[in-house]
Amino acid sequence: MDNATTQNRHGDVADLLLAKGILTESSLEQVKQRQKRLRVSCAKAILDLRLASEEETLKALAESEHLEFLDLEHYEPTSELLHTLPVKLVFHYQILPIKVEDDCLTLAFAEVPSPIELGNLRLILGKRIQVALAAPSRIQSVIKRSFGIGADTVEQLKSQSQLPDDGQEIVYDVGRAPDAQLKDGTISRLVDQILAEALKLRATDVHIEPYHDSIRLRYRIDGVLKRVPVPEQLRRLYGAIVSRLKIMADLNISEKRLPHDGRITMQTNGEQFDLRVSVIPTKHGETICLRILGRESLFLDLTELGMSDEQEKLFSEMVNLPQGLVLVTGPTGSGKTTSLYAALSRANEDGRKIITIEDPVEYQIEGVSQIQTREPIGLTFASGLRSILRHDPDVVLVGEIRDHTTAEIAVRAAQTGHLVLSTLHTNDSVGAVTRLLGMGMDSHLIGSSLAASVAQRLARRICEHCRSENEILDADLRQEMAQALSLPVREIKAWKGEGCERCSGHGYRGRIAIYEFFLMNDELAESIAMGMSLTQLKEKARRFGWRSLRESAFQKIQDGVIGLDELKRVTWRIQGEMG
């Protein structure tokens, strides 16, 4: 597109936005300077400077050019309509077909095309072109949904005759012959696109699974797996994709019979990410799981964890204890490591010696001595913990208590002047007691060493930009919430996310932790020593302020932080009677 012509044609876009109060005189001057310096259109300068939203800018541009503006938020083109345009043109011009009437094809553009571009399109398509404008991000979103992630790269391979015939796969060549460099580079770009999209959507896991004639790509976003569209031809490129990821993770690409694990370090927008790579052989090829660990998002302050003021105060007191065992419990992916790192951050001061033993060390903390377990050479949690205790620590973090030996050493350490932090896999905070008993620990030792147990779950946070009241609230649940929160039934409320551009239409954006605290005291310790059942122990703990995860979730529902479906997902329980 001719930049000089574009500047003249689009000059009144800024004037329209100025008249509407979206731009100011000073920001208008910024736009003009950027136009002059970079020779870009007025609309692009405004968007680059983030002085107005895409929708506001494109609407003004459409108005100035007397064109139709289209909102493509819910637009889903049919397969027949998509076939009216060659895929190469879709990606080259970033356009979408909207409708066909006789010999006229309406196309959505992200910017006004030049007369030369329109002439080329008319010549290639053999139709008259009706131009409409739409937000660039909307167009890109529809293209991804319709053609799949990496479709432009697959199309590039196809146009270069590098896509194999049906039934064949590209195999990544480590030797990198000169004629293979372009192909390898394109495969690298395809893998980068898959990873970049995962980071953009704030996914925590990427699953790439091969089947007989298809590939399934899924991202775990806010704890829930979501399928991502991929090009049909991706199955024929799968071998090359696996090889590329193996090379990035420093794995043996020729070994396809055994599972292997590796690690990739990435950086985007100044933030570093560690990717744990797991490869498992299946009937139709190797399936890959990538666990994404964001170093910045993993390391949070106590105030950012989502605790109530009272819970935050309790947690701070636990971290400052001179001795005792503090356990954080919950299933895999419930945020236990993040909570432990927040505890270490609070405990980290010159007057305390802190040593950790972890598998793996997920974040390096200045002032803390961190050990990575290496089981093949005998460095386990148990053996490492024995050595740590000879190093005069004040605070010890054990990544996980998995067996009797580790539990016994941790309990003994907690009784001899050390604060021991660790994790357990249990359903709730009180369940930590029965889990330790199941490992063969003496009930008297548990009562005297366990200071506190904290259970947690991660729930999806309702998007604050599209939150609205949820009128559908079961009467029994409303009554249960009212009782737990000590509120009149009429004041009980629930909320939901309607879905908007900020949350990609999901209604949720980000996650927040829900906590349950079990604090040991002499009476509870005595009950444990007497062999009290889990149900009885919970009832007794309730007298001292214990509240279940479900009850903690009620407060977050009332406050509009999480929705009712998250209550069911993270504090599930089966309804009905056994028959």
N, C-alpha and C positions, 0 to 999 in steps of 0.2 A: 504494500500500500504506500502511495506517495505521501511522505510525511508533511511536506509543505502544504499540499492541498488539504490534507487532513486537518492541519492546524487551523486553516482558514474556515473550513466547513464546520468545525466543531467549536469555534471560538465562543459562540453564544451559549454553550452548555454551562459554562461558569456563570454567565449572566443570569440564566434561569435559576441556578442553585443559589445565587446571591439574592435574587428577588424573593426566593422562598425562605430565606433566612438560614439556609444550610451552610453557606459559605459567608465569610466576612471579607471586608476589604483587604485586611492583611493576608488572609489565606489566599485570596484571589491573586495577590501579588506573588505569593509563593508559586502558584500554579503557572503564572506567566513566565517566571524565571526558569522553572523546570522545563517548560515547553521550549523555551529559547535555547537552553543549554543542551538538552538531550534530543531536541527535534522530535518530540512525541506529540500525540494528540492531546487535546485539552482533557478529554475523558480519562485517558490513561494517566496523565499527570495527577489528576484529582485522586484516582484510585491508588496510585503509587504513594501518594502523600497521606492516604487514609483520611482525607478531609470529608468524605461522604461515603455512604455505603454503596455497594454495587448496584442495588436496586434503585436508589435515589439517582445515581449517576447515569445509569442506562435509561431510566425513565426520562430524564432530562434530555439525554442524547436522542432518544426516539422522538420526543416532542419537537426538538429543534430540526430534526430531519423529516418530520411528518411521517414517521414509521410506527408500526404497531409494536408495543412492548408486551412480551409474554412472560408470565410467571410459570416456570417449569417445575415448581416444587413437587407436584403430584403427577407430572407428565410421564407416561409410559408408552413409548411408540410401539406399534405392532411390528411383528417380524416382516410383514409385507411392506410396510412403510420404510423400514430400515434398509430393505433391499433396493429401494429406489436410488440409493447413493452408494457408490463404491466406498469401501471402508477406508481406503487411502485418502479420499477427499474429506471424509469426516474428521480424520486426525490432522490432516494438513491445514484445513481451514477452521477447525474447531467449530463445526456446524452440525445442525440436526434437522432432519426432515420433519415438517409439522403436518402438512396435508398436501394432497394432489387433487387438483380439479382440472379435468380435461388435459390441456398441455401446459398447465401452470403448476409449478412446484414451490410451495412456501417453505423457506429455510430460516432457521433461527441462527443468527450470528451474534458473536460476543462484541463485535465492533462493526461499524459501517464498512462494507466492502468497497474497494475502488472500482471504477468502471472497467478496468482491465480484468480484475478478478471476476466480476460478474459476466463479462464476455467469455472468459475461459470456461466458467461453469455452464453457461448456456450452450457453448459448443460441445462440451464433453457430455452433458446430460440430454441434449436435444430438447430442452423445454424452456419455457419462459420462467424466470425466477422472481418470486415475490419475497422481498427482504423483510424480516422481522428481527427485533433485537431482544436479547435475554441476558441475564446476569451470567458472566463467564463461569462462576463456580457452579451454577445450576446446570449449565451445558456440560461441564466436565463430569458432574455427578451422574447425569443421565447417560453419558457416553460410557462411564465405568459400569453402571448397572446393566446397560444393554449389550456391551461388547466384552466386558470383563477386564480385570486388572492386567496390564501388560499387553493388551490387544494391539496397540500401536507397534510394540517391539516384535510381536509375532508376525504382524503384517509386514514389517521390515524384512524379517527373515524370509518370508514367503516371496516378497518381491525380488529378493536377491538369490532366489532359487536355493536357499539353504534349509528350507523346511523339508524333512524327509518324506518319502512316500508313505501312504497309509500302511500301518502295521510295522513301521520301522521307527526307531528312536535315534535322536542325536546322542552321541557319546562324547563326553568332554575329553579332549585330547590334552594331556599334560605337556606333551612335547611342543605344542603350539607351533605347528608349521606356519609359514608366512600366510598361506591362504586360509588358515583356520583362525587367525587372529581376529578378524572381523566378526566371525561367528561367535568366538569365545567372548568378545567384548559385548556383543548383543545379548548373549545369555547372562552375562554379568549385569547388564542393565535391567534385564527382566527380573532377576533376583533382587536387585536394588529397589525396583518398583514395588515388589511384594512386601519387602521389609519397610520401605518408606511409608507405604499406606498403613501398615500395622502401627507404626509409631505415630502417624498423624491421627489415627483413630483411638490412640491411647490403649491399644490392645496389650494384654499381659502374656498371651500365648498365641502362637501361630501353628496351626495344624495343616500339614500338606499330606493328603492320603491318596494313593493310586488305586484305581479299580480297573476292571477289564478294559473298558474303552473311555474312561473319564478320570478326571482329577477333581478331588474335592478340597477346596481351600476354605479354612474357617479361622476366624479370629475370636479370641475370648475377650470380650469387651465388658467391663464392669461385672465380671464374674459369669457371664453368659456367652456360650458359643454362638456365633452368627456366621452363616455361610456367605461367602464372597463370590460373586460371579467371576468366571475365568473364561478365556477364549476356548472354543471347542478343540483347536489344534494343540492345546497345551499338553495333552497326553503324549504326543509324539516328541515333545521336548523334555519330558519329565526326567529322563536319565541324565541329561545335561544339567538340569536344575539341581538335582541331588548331588552331582559331582561338584558343581560350583560351591554349594553350601559346605560340602565336605572339605574342599580345599580351604575355604575361609575359616573353618573350624580346625584345620590342621589334622584331618582324619585321613585314613587310608581309603582312597577312592576305589581300589580294586577289591576290597573286602565287602562282599554283599551278602554273606551268609550269617554274620554275627551282629548283634546289637553293638553300637558304640556311642560314646558321649564325647562332646567337645565343647568349645567355648569360642564365641566371637565377640570382639569389642567394636562397637560402632559409636559414631558421634554425629549428632545433628543439632543445628541451632545452638551450639555451644554446650549441649548436655551430652554426657557419655552414657551409653547403655551397654550392659553385658547381656549377651544372648547365650543361654545354655542350650546346646544342641543335643537332641536325642534321636538316634536313628535305629529303627527296628525293621528287620526283614519280614515281609509278609508275602502272601501268595502272588500278588500282582506287582511286587516291587517293594522298595524300601519306603517306609512311611516316616515322616519327619515331624518332630515337635520342637518348636523353639520357645523357650521361656524368656521373656523380656524383663530384665531387671534395670529399672531406671535409677541411677545412683542418686540423683537429686530427690526424686519422689520417695525413695526408700528411706532417706534420712530426714525425719521430721522431728520437730520439737513436740514436747508433751502437749502444748496448747493446740497443736494441729491435728491431734488424733481423733477428735470427736467425742471426748469424754465430757460428762457434765462437770460442773464446778466441783461438786462433792467428790466425784470419782477421780478427778485430776489431783485434788488435794490428797486423797488416800494413796494414789499411785506415787506421788512425790514423797510421802512419808515412808512408803515401802522401800523406795530406792535409797533413802537415807538411813535405813536400818543398819546397825553395826554388824549384825549377824542374822542368819535365818535363811530359809529356802523360799524363794518367790517363783511360782510357776505361772506361765502363760499357756493356756490350753486352747485347742480348737483344731479343726481339720486343716489339711494342706490348702494354702492360698487364703487363709483367713486373716493375714496381716500380723502374725505373731512376731516375725523377725523385725518388722517395722516398729512394733511396740517395744521390743527389747532394745533396739538401737536408740530409741528415744529415751529409754531408761538409762542406758550407758552414757548418753549425752548429758543427762542431768547429774549422773554420779561422777562424771569425769572432772576431777579437780586435782590440784597438786598434792593435796593431803591424802590421796587414796591411790593405791596401786591396783590397776585393773588388768586382768588377763582373760582372754576368751579362747575357747576352742570351738571351731565351727566347721560345718561341711555344707557349702563352701563359705569362705569369707566373702560376704556379699558387698561390704562397704568398708573401706579403710578409714579408721578414726584416729586422728592425731591424739597422742597421749595414751592410747590403749594398745597393749601388746596382744596381737591376734595370731592364733595358730590355726593352720589348715590341717584337718585330719588326713592321714594317708594310710588307709587300712592295709594295702598290700605290703607295707614295710612295718606294720604293727603299731602305727600311731592312731589309736582309736580314741573315742571320747573317754573311755575308762583309763587307759594308760596315760593319755595326755593330762587328764585331771589329776592323777597321782603326782606327776611331775610339777604341775602348776602349784600344788599345795606346798611344795618344798621351796617355792619362789617368793614366799612371804606376800601373798596378795591380800588386799582388803575386799575386793569385789571379783567374783569369778562368773563368767558367763559360759554355760555349756549349751551348745546348739540344740541338743535334744537328749532327753533321758530315754534310752531305748531298751535297757536291760537291767537285770538285778545288780550287776557289778557297778555300773555307772550310777544307779540310784543309791546304792549303799555308800559309795564314796561321796556323792553330793550331799546326802543326809548327814554323814559324819562331819563333812567340812562345814555345813551350816551350824553344827553344834559346837564347833571349835573356833569361833571368832571370825568367820567369813560370811559375807553376804553372797549367796549363790543364786544366780538367775538362770532359768532354763525353760524348756517347752515340753509339753506332753500332748499326745493326741487323745483327747477325751471329749465327750459331748457337752459337758458343762464344768463349772468351777469345782463343785463338790465332787464330781467324778474323778478328780485328781487323786483323792484319798483312796478310792477303790482301785484305781490304776496302780498306785504304789503298793497297795496290799497285794494286788495280783502279781506284782513283780517279786513278791516274797519279803517285802519290808515289814519290820516289826511295827505293830500299831502304836506302841508307846513312843518309838523313835519318830514316827510320822507326826504325832501330836506335839512332840517337843521341838521338832526342827522346822516344820512347815509354818511359815509366817502368813502366807497368803497365796491364793490361787485366783487367777483372773482368766475367765473364759471370754472369747470374743468371736465375732462374725463380721464379715464385710457385707453391707447392704448398699444397693444402688441408690444414689442420691437423686431426688426429683429435680429436674431442671428448673431453676428459679425463674427462667425467662418464659416458661409456658405452664407454670403451676396453676392449678385451679382446684376448687373444692370438689371432693368426690362424694356425691349424694348417696351412692350405694354403699351402705354400711349395715351389715347384718345386726339385728337387734341383740342377739346373744353376745356378739363381739363388742358391741357398743356398751353393753352392761358390764362386761369383763374389763374393758378399758376404764370405765368410770370408777369401778371398784379399785382397780390398781392405782389409778392416778388421784383418787380421792376427789373426784369432780362430779357435779351433777350430770346425769345422763344427757340432758339437753345441750351441754357445753362440749360434748365429745365431737371431734371433727376428724375427717380423713381427707387426704389430698392425692392428686394424681398429676402426671405430666401429660399435656395434650400432644406434645411433639412439635418441634420447631427446627429452624435452620441451625440454631446453636447446638442442639443435641442430636442432629442428623435424623430428626423425626422419631427418636426412640422414647422421648419423655424423661429420660434419665441422663445425667452427666456427672461422672465421677462416682466415688464410693465413700462411705463413711463407716466407721467401726461402731459396733454395738457391744457393750461390755457388761460382764457379770462378775461381781467381786465376792469372794469367800474369804473372810478374815478369821484366822484362828484365835481362840482364846482358851482359858483354862477349862471352862465347862465343855466346850466342843472337843478339846483334846481328851478329856476324860470319857466323853461319849464314844470317841473313836477307839480308845483303849478297851472299852466295854463291848466292842463289836456291834455297835448300833448300825442298822441298815441304812442304805443310801436315802430312802424316802424319809426315814425318821430323822436322819442327820439334816436334811434340807428343812424339815419342819422346825427343828431346833434352831438352825442357823437363821431362819426367818425372824425368830424372836430377837435376834441381834442385828437386824437390818438387812439380811440377805434378800436380794431380789433377782428373779430369773432373767435370762436374756429376753424372753418374751415381754416381760414387764418393762424392761429398759427400752425395748423397741416401741412399746406403746407411747412413751413420751416423745420419741422422734416422729411417730405418726401424727400425734397431736400438734407438734410444732411445724409440720409440713416438710420435714426433711426426707422421710421415706414414705413409700406407698404401702397399701394393704397387701399387694402381691409379694412385696419383699418380706413382709411379716411371715407369710406362708412359706416362702422359699428358705429363709434362714432360721426360722424357729418352727419348722414343720412338725406336725404330729398327725397321726392317722386317726380319723374320726370313725365312729361306728363301733359295733360290738362283734366279738369273735363268735362265729357260728359254725 
